[in-house]
Amino acid sequence: MKNFIAVCICVFTLLGCGADETPKNTRDVAQDGAQEQAASAKQAQDAAGVALTEAQVFAYVLGREFGLPPYLNTPPRIGEMLDLDAMLQGIVDNESVLKDTTRELQISFEKQKEIEAHYQKVAEERKEAGENAKPIVLAGPIKGGNVILTETTAMIIKYSYMQGVQIDLLFDGMRRSFGEDFDYHFFIKGVRESIFSEMDPSFQKSIPDSTLKAVNNLYKKRVQKMREERRQQ
């Protein structure tokens, strides 16, 4: 509970200021991911001009606050930009696994540890190099489609996928802590639009900052109430 409250406070504070054979189970998850991303886009369109619920707006807020930091902070640390398509695919696939435990992510837990160890070493070497570190490698174009990982897929794509899985686990933790089934389509929308607006300041987000702040304040009050109730126990 303490960790949950700390995460919430962090969120509120921040707001204030891509031919190998793929295993069938993995292919199913990726194909479902394509359908889910299409559904997410359609739902975003359908929501245009329609009043959103507080939970939908807060899911968007969480997308912004959990998705933007790793996207911005990872390149200086490891020398490569994350792939947004792969990152979003990680979210979609993890949501599929959360709903059906017989499904699997496209990267095994063992492989995730191996990739994480690789980039930890890269980060340490880059830090030691200081000003002599190599220039940051830019990501490829954002295509907005599904991503199927194979043995030959670039490691940065796999790492980007892992970042999506990790932030979705945080998102799911907020669901369980608040006791609300936050819609991950709006979470993805928050991740995507916050990154787009960071790339292009003229980008028009679908939810105005005033609405984000108003809903943020409502949830902040809920956290404060939970903290107070905890003190009284």
C-alpha positions, 0 to 999 in steps of 0.5 A, a space after each residue: 500500500 505504501 508503494 502504491 501511494 508513493 507511485 500515486 504521489 509521483 504521478 500527481 506531482 509530474 502532472 502538476 508541473 518491428 521472418 523467423 517462424 513465430 510460435 503459434 501462441 506468440 503469433 496469436 498474441 501479436 495478431 490480437 495486438 493488431 486488432 486491439 490497436 485498431 480497436 483502440 484507434 476506433 474507440 478514440 474516434 468514437 470518443 471524440 465529442 463524447 464526454 469521457 468518464 473520470 476513469 477514462 481520463 485518469 487512464 490517459 493520465 497514467 499513460 502519460 506519466 508512466 510512458 513518457 519518462 522511459 521514452 525520454 530517459 532511455 536514449 541518453 542512458 543506453 544510446 538508442 531511442 525506444 521504438 514506440 510501436 514495439 512499446 505499445 505492442 508490449 502493453 497490448 500483449 501484456 493486457 492479453 496475458 492478464 485476461 488469459 493466463 494461457 497466453 504468453 508474451 513474445 519474449 520469455 522471462 529468461 530472455 527478458 533478463 538477458 536483454 535487461 542485463 545487456 542494456 545495464 552493461 551498455 548503460 554502465 559503459 556509456 556512463 564511463 565514456 562520458 562526453 566520448 559516448 557515441 551519439 544516440 541512435 535514432 529510432 525508425 519511423 513510427 508506423 502504428 502497426 502491430 509488431 511481431 518479434 522473432 529471433 532476428 528482431 533487433 534487440 532495441 525493438 525487444 527492449 522497447 517491447 519490454 518497456 511497454 510490458 513493464 509500464 502496463 504492469 504498473 498500470 494494472 497495479 493502479 487498477 487493483 489498488 484503486 479497485 477500478 477497471 481502468 480502460 487500457 485503450 485510454 492508457 495507450 492513448 495517453 502514452 502515444 499522445 504524450 510522446 507525440 506532443 513531446 516530438 511536436 509541441 503543436 500536436 493537439 492532444 485529444 484531452 485538454 490539460 485542464 481536464 487532465 488536471 481536474 481529474 488528477 486532483 479528484 484522484 489525488 484527494 482519493 489517495 489523501 483519504 486512503 492515507 488518512 484512513 491508513 493512519 487511523 488503523 
